[in-house]
């Protein structure tokens, strides 16, 4: 497989990853890759746009805390550098550098990882405020009810249910996890409890938050699969 063919393959895979892990299905992007080839599509997408504007797909990945799934991040992998001009590489780098550091994952220490437990009536520092906001969405009774009504109370990661484990006292119990941690900080966000929230058990919820922004559901499922394998 040539380097160009490998890029093409990974660009198609990126479409699937972004859809499954973030909920953004870039159908126009996929059509272009299939019709024009990955390299030609990448070069077109790396043309400088209007200053200050952000492409819809990249913004969706940033909102979900997954810039690592972007075309720009793929292009900047050392193995693909020879396929692009210096100007194209600079454009890709500048787009990623334009976003706040909060968009890129940092590990969360175990003693600081307590999702869905912060009270609402306390003042926090700026760094903690973002998590308070996220948890406010996750604890909203109407949002929780809509999420569980659609997805059920089975953990989306490990598939356990509390009713199966503990009987009647566990019926309906589950945490809900917010899949778009950064979207709510832009001031233009309306929660969709069906698309943006997902039921998880407390253990998996904590493991999702071992990095900030959190891991995706599929990433954590893969870690479990690798461990068991």
VENZI-V550148 format. One record per residue. N is the residue number from 1. PHI is phi as a letter, one per 20 degrees, with the letter a starting at -180 (* if undefined). NEAR is the number of other C-alpha atoms within 12 Angstrom. Layout:
BEGIN
N PHI NEAR
N PHI NEAR
END
This chain:
BEGIN
1 * 8
2 f 12
3 f 19
4 f 23
5 f 19
6 f 20
7 g 33
8 g 32
9 f 22
10 f 28
11 f 35
12 f 34
13 f 26
14 f 35
15 g 34
16 f 23
17 f 27
18 f 36
19 f 26
20 f 22
21 e 33
22 d 42
23 n 28
24 d 32
25 d 24
26 e 30
27 f 18
28 f 18
29 g 33
30 f 29
31 f 17
32 f 23
33 f 30
34 f 22
35 e 15
36 d 17
37 n 24
38 f 34
39 f 35
40 f 23
41 f 27
42 f 37
43 f 27
44 f 21
45 f 29
46 e 32
47 f 22
48 g 20
49 e 14
50 f 8
51 g 12
52 n 11
53 e 13
54 c 22
55 f 24
56 g 18
57 f 31
58 f 35
59 f 30
60 f 33
61 f 42
62 f 41
63 g 38
64 e 39
65 m 37
66 c 44
67 f 37
68 f 28
69 e 37
70 f 43
71 g 46
72 g 36
73 f 33
74 f 34
75 f 41
76 e 31
77 f 21
78 g 14
79 f 16
80 d 28
81 g 24
82 f 17
83 e 27
84 c 30
85 f 19
86 f 16
87 f 16
88 f 27
89 f 30
90 f 21
91 f 28
92 f 33
93 f 24
94 f 20
95 f 32
96 f 32
97 f 18
98 f 21
99 e 22
100 f 18
101 f 18
102 f 29
103 f 30
104 d 28
105 f 25
106 c 17
107 f 19
108 d 20
109 f 14
110 g 14
111 f 11
112 d 18
113 e 25
114 c 25
115 f 39
116 m 29
117 c 20
118 f 23
119 f 18
120 e 19
121 d 9
122 c 10
123 e 12
124 c 15
125 f 10
126 g 12
127 f 14
128 e 21
129 g 21
130 f 25
131 f 35
132 g 29
133 f 29
134 g 34
135 f 33
136 f 28
137 f 35
138 f 39
139 e 29
140 f 23
141 f 17
142 f 19
143 f 29
144 f 35
145 f 26
146 f 25
147 f 34
148 f 31
149 f 21
150 e 19
151 e 24
152 n 29
153 d 32
154 e 31
155 f 31
156 f 32
157 e 33
158 e 27
159 m 23
160 f 24
161 c 27
162 f 25
163 f 20
164 f 17
165 e 15
166 d 13
167 n 12
168 g 12
169 f 13
170 e 18
171 f 18
172 n 27
173 e 27
174 a 36
175 e 40
176 c 48
177 d 45
178 e 46
179 e 44
180 c 44
181 f 43
182 e 36
183 g 30
184 f 29
185 e 24
186 e 17
187 m 11
188 c 10
189 d 16
190 d 16
191 f 26
192 d 23
193 f 29
194 f 26
195 e 27
196 e 37
197 d 40
198 b 41
199 f 43
200 b 42
201 f 33
202 g 29
203 f 26
204 f 36
205 g 37
206 f 30
207 f 32
208 f 40
209 e 37
210 f 26
211 c 29
212 c 34
213 f 35
214 f 39
215 f 36
216 e 42
217 g 37
218 f 25
219 f 26
220 f 28
221 f 24
222 f 17
223 f 19
224 f 18
225 f 13
226 f 10
227 f 9
228 f 9
229 f 7
END
